[in-house]
Amino acid sequence: MTKYDANAIDLLSDIEQIRQRPHMWVGDADQIGHFVIFKEIIDNALDEAVSGHADKITVILDEDHKGVTIEDNGRGIPFDLHPKSGISALATVFAFSKSGAKYNKESYGISIGTHGVGSTCTNALSELFEATSWRGKKSATVSFKKGIMVGKDAVISDESKNKHGTKVHFRPDYADIFKDVSGYTESQIKDRLEQAAHLLKNVDIFFAVGKAKPEKIQCLGIAGLVKNKTTALNVLNVSEEIAWEGKKISINIDLAFGWGSSDGTIDSFVNLSRTKDGGQHQVGFENALTGFLLDRAKNKCSSKEILENLDCALHITHPGPQFNSQTKDKLNNKGLAAQIEELILPHLKSWARKNAQAVDAFLANAVVLYEQREAMKDLKKAQK
């Protein structure tokens, strides 16, 4: 048996931890994790836009589809000496997990990122990673190979123009980490950019592959996120204050919904990031909608008839989202569902008053469908 003493206790760096157990940080070393490390970098650029510091983001997919460049015209990551790490702030944010400016909410009010981990994961799981920041007629560039910094720190240079912003280029580590992944697809990248573009009205987002001229992604608002393009949509915008951690905060809700002829899809988002498993915000909306319509139908149908053909896109902004994991698939803020339900309900009532004939026709059809299902259940019971 191997001797068990102090020498048996490993002490890993942040980069080593991530590379040894990527599934704990990005889901797994597969297509999902491969996409997550892109999302972590684009989300940083989007956070600059959400906070009002950037109005242009450009994403270039490498010609071989095995690397991505993301550039924004935001404030640029600081590159002065960090007091704790002993190296530049630019190098610090990519070399150390749990480093970033999104903890105290002073640098970012609303942000996608919350944990200060994501960009470090991208660096750790990339064969090559390079970041450049422009601030105050100076630029700084730092490079990494498999998470290990090239040189002792970022290289700082003087610039003739007062450019500002951040550019990151990375190529995932296909040799040691993403062994079964062949690269990014255009649709993967564009889908994420389109989601953001629809929700950021005053930000221009561009995309290109290789040396092609970047093209602007179209902005259609919340309705652009509804997958079924044939569904007639109702759009609601709610901006209110709610209680959170003993204080009042502003919360915004954008909602587009309607009933199509095929199986419906509900897509929900928090601070521009898709929550594929829903969460408290989606539960709150569904409770408001089904509760109100069931009451209007005098409970002669069920929530199933109301939700089954529903096409919907829901987006909320919240200064303190609590997600189920680093991949941000589900929103877990305790008590938020009831708050969302309360905020949305008056707007649903107003919508129903303005569209009474259409709403009542939908409910009449829902009642007929419910009765048919109940009759079928009774028939099956009788046949047993």
TORVEX-384708 format. One record per residue (C-alpha): residue number from 1; residue in three letters; z, x, y. Coordinates in Angstrom, 2 decimals, always signed. Example, Ala and Ser with C-alpha at 12.3 -4.5 7.8 and 13.67 -1.06 7.14 Angstrom:
<sites>
> 1	ala	+7.80	+12.30	-4.50
> 2	ser	+7.14	+13.67	-1.06
</sites>
This chain:
<sites>
> 1	met	+0.00	+0.00	+0.00
> 2	thr	-0.85	+1.23	+3.51
> 3	lys	+2.18	+2.39	+5.48
> 4	tyr	+3.23	-0.24	+8.02
> 5	asp	+4.67	+1.41	+11.14
> 6	ala	+3.86	+1.69	+14.84
> 7	asn	+0.57	+3.41	+14.03
> 8	ala	-0.62	+0.23	+12.31
> 9	ile	-0.39	-1.76	+15.56
> 10	asp	-3.73	-1.74	+17.39
> 11	leu	-3.87	-1.96	+21.16
> 12	leu	-7.38	-3.00	+22.16
> 13	ser	-8.99	-2.99	+25.57
> 14	asp	-10.39	-6.25	+26.93
> 15	ile	-13.91	-5.16	+26.04
> 16	glu	-12.91	-4.19	+22.48
> 17	gln	-11.14	-7.54	+21.94
> 18	ile	-14.21	-9.49	+23.01
> 19	arg	-16.64	-7.44	+20.94
> 20	gln	-14.49	-7.66	+17.80
> 21	arg	-13.86	-11.42	+18.08
> 22	pro	-16.72	-12.93	+20.14
> 23	his	-16.17	-16.39	+18.62
> 24	met	-12.82	-16.62	+20.40
> 25	trp	-14.49	-16.19	+23.78
> 26	val	-18.00	-17.67	+23.63
> 27	gly	-17.97	-19.96	+20.59
> 28	asp	-19.70	-17.59	+18.14
> 29	ala	-22.25	-14.80	+17.91
> 30	asp	-25.07	-17.32	+17.51
> 31	gln	-27.42	-19.31	+19.74
> 32	ile	-24.47	-21.09	+21.32
> 33	gly	-22.58	-17.94	+22.26
> 34	his	-25.85	-16.31	+23.34
> 35	phe	-26.41	-19.15	+25.80
> 36	val	-22.78	-19.13	+26.97
> 37	ile	-23.02	-15.54	+28.20
> 38	phe	-26.01	-16.55	+30.35
> 39	lys	-24.15	-19.60	+31.59
> 40	glu	-21.16	-17.51	+32.66
> 41	ile	-23.32	-15.47	+35.05
> 42	ile	-25.38	-18.34	+36.47
> 43	asp	-22.15	-20.28	+36.98
> 44	asn	-20.83	-17.48	+39.20
> 45	ala	-23.91	-17.80	+41.40
> 46	leu	-23.53	-21.58	+41.45
> 47	asp	-19.89	-21.23	+42.50
> 48	glu	-21.06	-19.38	+45.61
> 49	ala	-23.39	-22.30	+46.33
> 50	val	-20.78	-25.00	+45.65
> 51	ser	-18.38	-23.29	+48.04
> 52	gly	-21.03	-23.25	+50.76
> 53	his	-21.71	-19.51	+50.81
> 54	ala	-25.15	-19.44	+49.17
> 55	asp	-28.26	-21.58	+49.56
> 56	lys	-30.68	-19.70	+47.33
> 57	ile	-30.47	-18.66	+43.67
> 58	thr	-33.26	-16.94	+41.73
> 59	val	-33.34	-16.52	+37.97
> 60	ile	-35.87	-14.26	+36.23
> 61	leu	-36.22	-14.27	+32.45
> 62	asp	-37.40	-10.88	+31.15
> 63	glu	-40.96	-10.82	+29.83
> 64	asp	-39.69	-10.38	+26.26
> 65	his	-37.13	-13.17	+26.74
> 66	lys	-34.29	-10.79	+25.81
> 67	gly	-32.70	-10.36	+29.21
> 68	val	-32.03	-12.30	+32.42
> 69	thr	-31.64	-11.48	+36.11
> 70	ile	-29.62	-13.82	+38.36
> 71	glu	-29.51	-13.27	+42.12
> 72	asp	-27.81	-15.30	+44.85
> 73	asn	-27.55	-14.86	+48.62
> 74	gly	-23.81	-15.53	+48.74
> 75	arg	-21.05	-13.32	+50.06
> 76	gly	-21.54	-10.53	+47.54
> 77	ile	-18.72	-9.35	+45.30
> 78	pro	-16.34	-7.03	+47.21
> 79	phe	-16.63	-3.38	+46.25
> 80	asp	-13.70	-1.84	+48.08
> 81	leu	-10.99	-0.20	+45.95
> 82	his	-8.95	-2.67	+43.91
> 83	pro	-5.21	-1.95	+44.30
> 84	lys	-4.32	-2.55	+40.64
> 85	ser	-7.32	-1.31	+38.65
> 86	gly	-7.90	+1.82	+40.74
> 87	ile	-11.67	+1.23	+40.75
> 88	ser	-13.94	-0.92	+42.92
> 89	ala	-13.49	-4.68	+42.84
> 90	leu	-17.11	-4.97	+41.72
> 91	ala	-16.47	-2.88	+38.62
> 92	thr	-13.10	-4.57	+38.04
> 93	val	-14.42	-8.12	+37.72
> 94	phe	-16.81	-7.11	+34.93
> 95	ala	-14.62	-4.55	+33.15
> 96	phe	-11.39	-6.57	+32.90
> 97	ser	-10.90	-10.11	+31.63
> 98	lys	-8.69	-12.43	+33.67
> 99	ser	-9.86	-10.78	+36.89
> 100	gly	-11.45	-12.86	+39.63
> 101	ala	-11.00	-14.82	+42.85
> 102	lys	-10.68	-18.32	+41.37
> 103	tyr	-6.98	-18.45	+40.59
> 104	asn	-5.47	-19.06	+44.03
> 105	lys	-8.21	-21.45	+45.27
> 106	glu	-8.33	-19.66	+48.63
> 107	ser	-11.67	-17.94	+48.02
> 108	tyr	-13.15	-20.92	+46.11
> 109	gly	-12.08	-24.55	+46.61
> 110	ile	-14.29	-26.03	+43.88
> 111	ser	-15.60	-23.78	+41.12
> 112	ile	-17.04	-23.88	+37.60
> 113	gly	-15.19	-20.75	+36.61
> 114	thr	-11.44	-21.04	+36.14
> 115	his	-10.16	-18.27	+33.88
> 116	gly	-11.65	-15.03	+35.24
> 117	val	-12.96	-14.22	+31.76
> 118	gly	-16.60	-15.30	+31.55
> 119	ser	-18.49	-12.48	+33.27
> 120	thr	-16.44	-9.90	+31.38
> 121	cys	-17.57	-11.54	+28.12
> 122	thr	-21.19	-11.29	+29.18
> 123	asn	-20.72	-7.61	+29.98
> 124	ala	-18.86	-6.89	+26.73
> 125	leu	-21.50	-8.61	+24.59
> 126	ser	-24.50	-7.04	+26.32
> 127	glu	-26.37	-3.91	+25.36
> 128	leu	-27.11	-3.31	+29.06
> 129	phe	-25.43	-4.87	+32.09
> 130	glu	-25.99	-4.04	+35.76
> 131	ala	-24.59	-5.70	+38.87
> 132	thr	-25.50	-5.05	+42.50
> 133	ser	-23.64	-6.46	+45.50
> 134	trp	-24.71	-6.43	+49.15
> 135	arg	-22.16	-6.76	+51.96
> 136	gly	-22.06	-5.54	+55.57
> 137	lys	-25.07	-3.17	+55.53
> 138	lys	-23.87	-1.56	+52.31
> 139	ser	-24.69	-2.08	+48.66
> 140	ala	-22.89	-1.19	+45.46
> 141	thr	-24.25	-1.00	+41.92
> 142	val	-22.31	-0.69	+38.69
> 143	ser	-23.80	-0.34	+35.20
> 144	phe	-22.40	-0.80	+31.70
> 145	lys	-23.56	-0.18	+28.14
> 146	lys	-21.92	-2.42	+25.54
> 147	gly	-19.15	-3.12	+28.04
> 148	ile	-18.40	+0.53	+28.81
> 149	met	-18.99	+1.59	+32.41
> 150	val	-21.65	+4.21	+33.07
> 151	gly	-20.02	+6.75	+35.37
> 152	lys	-16.60	+6.50	+36.95
> 153	asp	-17.25	+3.58	+39.30
> 154	ala	-19.82	+1.64	+41.28
> 155	val	-22.26	+3.68	+43.38
> 156	ile	-22.12	+2.65	+47.06
> 157	ser	-25.09	+3.11	+49.41
> 158	asp	-25.91	+2.36	+53.05
> 159	glu	-28.45	-0.38	+53.77
> 160	ser	-30.64	-0.78	+56.85
> 161	lys	-30.52	-4.58	+56.70
> 162	asn	-27.48	-6.82	+56.69
> 163	lys	-28.28	-8.36	+53.32
> 164	his	-25.62	-10.28	+51.40
> 165	gly	-25.40	-11.53	+47.84
> 166	thr	-25.09	-10.49	+44.22
> 167	lys	-27.65	-9.64	+41.53
> 168	val	-26.85	-9.30	+37.83
> 169	his	-29.22	-8.20	+35.10
> 170	phe	-28.09	-8.20	+31.49
> 171	arg	-29.60	-7.85	+28.02
> 172	pro	-27.47	-9.19	+25.16
> 173	asp	-26.53	-6.86	+22.33
> 174	tyr	-28.87	-8.01	+19.55
> 175	ala	-28.18	-4.99	+17.34
> 176	asp	-24.44	-5.45	+16.88
> 177	ile	-23.50	-8.94	+18.16
> 178	phe	-26.33	-11.49	+18.28
> 179	lys	-28.05	-10.27	+15.14
> 180	asp	-29.61	-13.62	+14.21
> 181	val	-30.82	-14.52	+17.73
> 182	ser	-34.32	-13.62	+18.89
> 183	gly	-33.86	-14.20	+22.64
> 184	tyr	-33.75	-16.91	+25.29
> 185	thr	-36.27	-19.73	+25.57
> 186	glu	-37.67	-20.94	+28.88
> 187	ser	-36.43	-24.46	+28.15
> 188	gln	-32.85	-23.24	+27.64
> 189	ile	-32.79	-21.54	+31.01
> 190	lys	-34.68	-24.27	+32.88
> 191	asp	-32.50	-27.06	+31.51
> 192	arg	-29.39	-25.40	+32.94
> 193	leu	-31.08	-24.73	+36.27
> 194	glu	-32.38	-28.30	+36.51
> 195	gln	-28.89	-29.67	+35.89
> 196	ala	-27.59	-27.63	+38.80
> 197	ala	-30.56	-28.33	+41.07
> 198	his	-30.16	-32.10	+40.73
> 199	leu	-26.55	-31.83	+41.88
> 200	leu	-26.97	-29.27	+44.69
> 201	lys	-28.99	-30.97	+47.41
> 202	asn	-28.95	-28.11	+49.94
> 203	val	-29.51	-25.19	+47.57
> 204	asp	-32.90	-23.85	+46.50
> 205	ile	-33.03	-22.68	+42.87
> 206	phe	-36.03	-20.66	+41.66
> 207	phe	-37.14	-19.64	+38.17
> 208	ala	-39.77	-17.32	+36.74
> 209	val	-40.61	-15.34	+33.62
> 210	gly	-41.42	-11.66	+33.99
> 211	lys	-43.49	-10.83	+37.07
> 212	ala	-44.68	-14.40	+37.71
> 213	lys	-43.97	-15.93	+41.12
> 214	pro	-40.64	-17.82	+41.05
> 215	glu	-41.06	-21.59	+41.32
> 216	lys	-38.55	-23.94	+42.92
> 217	ile	-36.69	-26.32	+40.63
> 218	gln	-36.95	-29.95	+41.75
> 219	cys	-33.85	-31.78	+43.03
> 220	leu	-33.66	-35.50	+42.17
> 221	gly	-29.94	-36.12	+42.59
> 222	ile	-27.66	-37.51	+39.87
> 223	ala	-30.44	-39.81	+38.59
> 224	gly	-32.43	-36.75	+37.57
> 225	leu	-29.84	-35.99	+34.88
> 226	val	-30.41	-39.22	+32.95
> 227	lys	-32.47	-38.26	+29.91
> 228	asn	-34.29	-41.58	+29.44
> 229	lys	-36.69	-41.57	+32.40
> 230	thr	-37.78	-45.19	+31.82
> 231	thr	-34.35	-46.72	+32.40
> 232	ala	-33.80	-48.59	+35.68
> 233	leu	-30.76	-46.92	+37.20
> 234	asn	-27.84	-47.90	+39.37
> 235	val	-26.40	-45.05	+41.45
> 236	leu	-22.80	-44.95	+42.70
> 237	asn	-21.13	-42.29	+44.85
> 238	val	-17.36	-42.23	+45.18
> 239	ser	-15.33	-39.88	+47.37
> 240	glu	-11.58	-40.47	+47.37
> 241	glu	-8.21	-38.73	+47.28
> 242	ile	-6.01	-38.61	+44.19
> 243	ala	-2.63	-37.12	+43.36
> 244	trp	-2.72	-33.79	+41.54
> 245	glu	+0.17	-31.40	+40.96
> 246	gly	+2.28	-33.10	+43.60
> 247	lys	-0.34	-33.11	+46.35
> 248	lys	-3.39	-35.04	+47.48
> 249	ile	-6.83	-33.67	+46.64
> 250	ser	-10.36	-34.87	+47.30
> 251	ile	-12.47	-35.84	+44.32
> 252	asn	-16.14	-36.78	+44.29
> 253	ile	-17.82	-38.88	+41.62
> 254	asp	-21.59	-39.25	+41.27
> 255	leu	-22.80	-41.77	+38.73
> 256	ala	-26.19	-43.01	+37.58
> 257	phe	-26.33	-45.62	+34.82
> 258	gly	-28.51	-48.29	+33.29
> 259	trp	-29.42	-49.87	+29.97
> 260	gly	-32.56	-48.80	+28.14
> 261	ser	-34.37	-50.15	+25.13
> 262	ser	-33.28	-47.37	+22.77
> 263	asp	-30.01	-45.70	+21.86
> 264	gly	-28.27	-44.60	+25.03
> 265	thr	-26.93	-41.21	+26.05
> 266	ile	-23.96	-40.42	+28.28
> 267	asp	-24.03	-36.93	+29.79
> 268	ser	-21.01	-35.85	+31.81
> 269	phe	-20.46	-32.89	+34.12
> 270	val	-17.56	-31.27	+35.95
> 271	asn	-18.21	-28.98	+38.92
> 272	leu	-21.89	-28.68	+37.85
> 273	ser	-20.99	-27.70	+34.27
> 274	arg	-21.97	-30.00	+31.40
> 275	thr	-19.08	-31.25	+29.26
> 276	lys	-20.96	-32.01	+26.06
> 277	asp	-17.84	-33.44	+24.40
> 278	gly	-16.89	-35.57	+27.40
> 279	gly	-13.22	-35.78	+28.22
> 280	gln	-10.93	-37.55	+30.66
> 281	his	-13.59	-38.21	+33.31
> 282	gln	-15.95	-39.83	+30.79
> 283	val	-13.15	-41.88	+29.22
> 284	gly	-12.18	-43.14	+32.67
> 285	phe	-15.71	-44.28	+33.44
> 286	glu	-16.19	-45.94	+30.05
> 287	asn	-12.85	-47.75	+30.36
> 288	ala	-13.73	-49.01	+33.83
> 289	leu	-17.17	-50.22	+32.80
> 290	thr	-16.22	-51.87	+29.51
> 291	gly	-12.99	-53.36	+30.84
> 292	phe	-14.70	-54.93	+33.82
> 293	leu	-17.73	-56.26	+31.94
> 294	leu	-15.67	-57.59	+29.02
> 295	asp	-13.50	-59.48	+31.47
> 296	arg	-16.61	-60.87	+33.16
> 297	ala	-17.94	-61.92	+29.74
> 298	lys	-14.58	-63.51	+28.93
> 299	asn	-14.24	-61.12	+25.97
> 300	lys	-17.02	-62.85	+24.06
> 301	cys	-18.48	-59.50	+23.07
> 302	ser	-17.13	-55.99	+22.45
> 303	ser	-17.39	-52.57	+24.07
> 304	lys	-19.96	-51.63	+21.42
> 305	glu	-22.54	-54.03	+22.85
> 306	ile	-21.92	-52.69	+26.35
> 307	leu	-22.14	-48.99	+25.55
> 308	glu	-24.73	-48.70	+22.78
> 309	asn	-27.88	-48.70	+24.96
> 310	leu	-26.23	-47.21	+28.03
> 311	asp	-28.01	-44.28	+29.68
> 312	cys	-25.69	-42.50	+32.05
> 313	ala	-25.07	-39.28	+33.96
> 314	leu	-21.60	-38.72	+35.40
> 315	his	-20.55	-35.80	+37.60
> 316	ile	-17.19	-35.15	+39.20
> 317	thr	-15.90	-32.32	+41.36
> 318	his	-12.27	-31.31	+40.88
> 319	pro	-10.37	-28.28	+42.25
> 320	gly	-8.32	-27.81	+39.10
> 321	pro	-10.30	-28.70	+35.96
> 322	gln	-8.49	-28.03	+32.70
> 323	phe	-10.99	-27.49	+29.91
> 324	asn	-10.39	-27.37	+26.18
> 325	ser	-11.76	-23.82	+25.90
> 326	gln	-13.66	-21.04	+27.63
> 327	thr	-16.92	-22.83	+26.77
> 328	lys	-15.81	-25.84	+28.90
> 329	asp	-17.10	-28.50	+26.52
> 330	lys	-14.37	-31.07	+27.24
> 331	leu	-12.18	-31.95	+30.25
> 332	asn	-8.52	-32.33	+29.35
> 333	asn	-6.73	-33.05	+32.66
> 334	lys	-3.85	-35.32	+31.64
> 335	gly	-3.84	-38.69	+33.41
> 336	leu	-7.24	-38.20	+35.03
> 337	ala	-8.90	-40.97	+32.99
> 338	ala	-6.69	-43.62	+34.57
> 339	gln	-7.36	-42.21	+38.05
> 340	ile	-11.13	-42.19	+37.50
> 341	glu	-11.00	-45.74	+36.15
> 342	glu	-9.10	-46.91	+39.22
> 343	leu	-11.52	-45.21	+41.61
> 344	ile	-14.71	-46.46	+39.95
> 345	leu	-13.66	-50.08	+39.34
> 346	pro	-14.07	-51.39	+42.94
> 347	his	-17.54	-49.86	+43.10
> 348	leu	-18.51	-51.50	+39.81
> 349	lys	-17.34	-54.86	+41.16
> 350	ser	-19.42	-54.36	+44.29
> 351	trp	-22.44	-53.42	+42.15
> 352	ala	-21.98	-56.56	+40.03
> 353	arg	-21.79	-58.80	+43.11
> 354	lys	-25.05	-57.40	+44.44
> 355	asn	-26.76	-57.65	+41.03
> 356	ala	-25.04	-60.75	+39.64
> 357	gln	-28.13	-62.27	+38.01
> 358	ala	-29.09	-59.08	+36.17
> 359	val	-25.49	-58.36	+35.12
> 360	asp	-24.93	-61.85	+33.76
> 361	ala	-28.25	-61.75	+31.90
> 362	phe	-27.23	-58.47	+30.28
> 363	leu	-23.84	-59.90	+29.28
> 364	ala	-25.45	-63.05	+27.87
> 365	asn	-27.60	-60.86	+25.67
> 366	ala	-24.55	-58.79	+24.68
> 367	val	-22.72	-61.97	+23.61
> 368	val	-25.69	-63.08	+21.47
> 369	leu	-25.84	-59.65	+19.83
> 370	tyr	-22.10	-59.71	+19.17
> 371	glu	-22.28	-63.18	+17.63
> 372	gln	-25.14	-62.09	+15.38
> 373	arg	-23.13	-59.11	+14.16
> 374	glu	-20.07	-61.23	+13.51
> 375	ala	-22.16	-63.76	+11.60
> 376	met	-23.60	-60.96	+9.48
> 377	lys	-20.07	-59.69	+8.73
> 378	asp	-19.01	-63.18	+7.68
> 379	leu	-22.06	-63.52	+5.44
> 380	lys	-21.31	-60.23	+3.69
> 381	lys	-17.72	-61.28	+3.12
> 382	ala	-18.84	-64.58	+1.65
> 383	gln	-21.22	-62.82	-0.75
> 384	lys	-18.49	-60.59	-2.21
</sites>
